[in-house]
Amino acid sequence: MAAKALDLFQAYAQEKLPKDGGYIVSSFFDRSSTYSRYEVVAYSTVKSLYLTEEGLTFQTDGNKLFILVEPANYSRKFVEPVNRDSNAQIPHRFSELNIYTAKNQTKVMVSRDPVITYSSFTVLKPTGVNFALFFYNLEGVMQTLEFFFAETLNKEARVPSPDAKKAAKYVAEGIKKFSIW
C-alpha cells in the first residue's frame, strides 16, 4: 500500500514530492504549554523546489489555512492573534476565525477562509518536537487530514477527544475551500 503521508524533508531528500501537488501540515508547539499553531498549505504545479537554511521553498501558488490552539490559562487571550508575539501569532483577527471552545475551555481557532500565497512559499524546517508532514493528494485525503487533526489536537494540544473530532471538522471544512485545485 502506498504511503498517505511522509515527513516533508525526508520526502524531498528521497525525491518523493510530486510536482503536481499535495498538502503540507506544519506544527509550532509552545515549549511551556499546550499553546499550538498549525499551518496547512496546499500547492499544485510546482515550477521549482529548493532547500534553504530556513526550510523548503516552493516556486508556485498555494493556499494556507491557520489553526491556533489556545489553552484556557493562556494569559494573552484578549489580544488579537495577528497582534501577538511572533511565536504565538497567526495572520488573522478573531472575526476572521471559526472558533471552537472545548469542554476544558481550550479554544481551537481555524481560518474562515484560506490565505492565498502567490508565486512562492517556504515551509520552515521543524525544530524540537515540531513537524512538517506531506500528505499525498490521493482519494480520501480529506478524511485522512481530518483524522490526523483529531488525533494531534487530542494528543499534542490536549483537546478532549470528542471536542478534537469536532474541531478537526472545522479544519477539514477550511481545507475544502482551497481554490488551488
GICORMO-V682000 format. One record per helix or strand. SS is the DSSP state (a for helix, b for strand). FROM is the first residue (numbers start at 0). LEN is the number of residues. If there is no record, write none. Layout:
# GICORMO-V682000
ss:SS from:FROM len:LEN
ss:SS from:FROM len:LEN
This chain:
# GICORMO-V682000
ss:b from:4 len:3
ss:a from:7 len:6
ss:b from:21 len:8
ss:b from:35 len:8
ss:b from:47 len:4
ss:b from:54 len:5
ss:b from:61 len:9
ss:a from:80 len:3
ss:a from:85 len:3
ss:a from:93 len:3
ss:b from:96 len:5
ss:b from:106 len:5
ss:b from:114 len:3
ss:b from:120 len:4
ss:b from:131 len:5
ss:a from:140 len:15
ss:a from:160 len:16
